[in-house]
Amino acid sequence: MLHKRKASVILIVVVAIAICQCAKLEVTEKNNDQTSLDLATKMNPGKQGLVEEGKQIFRFDAFGDEDFWSGLLHIDKAILGTANGGFGDGVSPNDALAVGLKVDVEALTPEVIAGIISGAIKLDD
């Protein structure tokens, strides 16, 4: 019984610490249009290299999964659809975003961003 009580207390303390950390990040999340990552990087300038390395991994590293997704499943062709050289109906950018595809906005060109904002680039096609 004592062991279970200790485990419960430890769990409560860990959850409380996690909640405090989340609240702290939320409070500092928007400060002069800076994200919590921007603020954390300024407070730890030695970590900037890690942030840049993380961006490169996020943008370009597929961890070998491309053989499975594109080579075996041909998901790239299913996303393209018949109209764009693939097969099936394809997937619109809006549909891809709706199912959780992440977009690295910093990798988009200013022209693409302007086209999306103006409506010249349709995300339903």
C-alpha positions in Angstrom: 0.0 0.0 0.0 2.8 2.4 0.9 4.5 1.6 -2.5 1.4 2.6 -4.4 1.0 5.8 -2.4 4.6 6.7 -3.2 4.0 6.0 -6.9 0.9 8.2 -6.8 2.7 11.1 -5.2 5.5 10.9 -7.7 3.1 10.8 -10.6 1.2 13.9 -9.2 4.5 15.8 -8.8 5.6 14.9 -12.3 2.2 16.0 -13.7 2.4 19.2 -11.7 5.9 20.0 -13.0 4.7 19.3 -16.6 1.7 21.6 -16.2 3.9 24.4 -14.8 6.3 24.0 -17.7 3.5 24.1 -20.3 2.0 27.2 -18.5 5.4 28.9 -18.5 5.8 28.3 -22.3 2.3 29.5 -23.0 2.8 32.7 -21.1 6.0 33.5 -23.0 4.7 32.0 -26.3 3.9 35.4 -27.8 6.2 38.2 -26.8 6.7 40.8 -29.4 5.8 38.2 -32.1 8.5 35.9 -30.8 7.7 32.2 -30.2 8.8 30.3 -27.1 11.5 28.7 -29.3 12.8 32.1 -30.3 12.9 33.2 -26.6 14.5 29.9 -25.5 17.2 30.2 -28.2 18.0 33.8 -27.1 18.3 32.6 -23.5 20.6 29.7 -24.6 22.6 31.1 -27.6 24.7 27.9 -27.7 21.6 26.0 -28.7 21.1 27.9 -32.0 23.1 25.3 -33.9 20.8 22.5 -32.6 17.7 24.5 -33.8 19.2 24.9 -37.3 20.1 21.2 -37.4 16.6 20.2 -36.3 15.1 22.3 -39.1 17.4 20.6 -41.6 16.3 17.2 -40.3 12.6 18.1 -40.4 12.9 19.5 -44.0 15.1 16.9 -45.7 15.7 13.7 -43.7 13.3 10.9 -44.6 15.1 8.3 -42.4 14.9 5.8 -45.2 11.1 5.8 -45.2 10.9 6.9 -48.8 11.5 3.3 -50.0 8.4 2.2 -48.1 6.1 5.1 -48.8 7.1 5.8 -52.4 8.7 2.6 -53.5 6.3 0.1 -52.1 3.1 2.0 -51.6 3.5 4.6 -54.3 1.9 7.2 -52.0 3.4 10.0 -54.0 1.4 8.9 -57.0 -1.8 8.5 -55.0 -1.3 12.0 -53.7 -0.7 13.4 -57.2 -3.8 11.7 -58.7 -4.4 10.9 -62.4 -4.6 14.5 -63.5 -1.0 15.0 -62.3 0.6 11.8 -63.5 -0.3 9.6 -60.6 -3.4 7.4 -60.1 -6.7 7.7 -58.4 -8.4 10.9 -57.4 -5.4 12.4 -55.7 -5.3 14.6 -52.6 -5.7 18.3 -52.5 -3.5 20.4 -50.3 -6.5 21.2 -48.1 -7.2 17.4 -47.7 -3.5 16.7 -46.9 -3.5 19.4 -44.2 -6.8 18.1 -42.8 -5.3 14.7 -42.2 -2.2 16.1 -40.5 0.4 16.8 -43.1 2.8 19.4 -41.8 4.0 22.3 -43.9 7.3 24.0 -43.3 6.2 27.5 -44.1 9.8 28.8 -44.0 10.6 26.6 -47.0 7.8 28.2 -49.1 8.8 31.0 -51.5 7.4 34.4 -51.0 5.6 34.1 -54.3 3.8 30.9 -53.1 2.8 32.5 -49.8 1.5 35.6 -51.6 -0.4 33.3 -54.1 -2.0 31.4 -51.2 -3.0 34.6 -49.4 -4.4 36.2 -52.5 -6.3 33.1 -53.6 -4.3 32.8 -56.8 -3.1 29.4 -55.7 -6.0 27.2 -54.9 -5.6 24.7 -52.1 -8.6 22.6 -53.2 -7.0 21.6 -56.5 
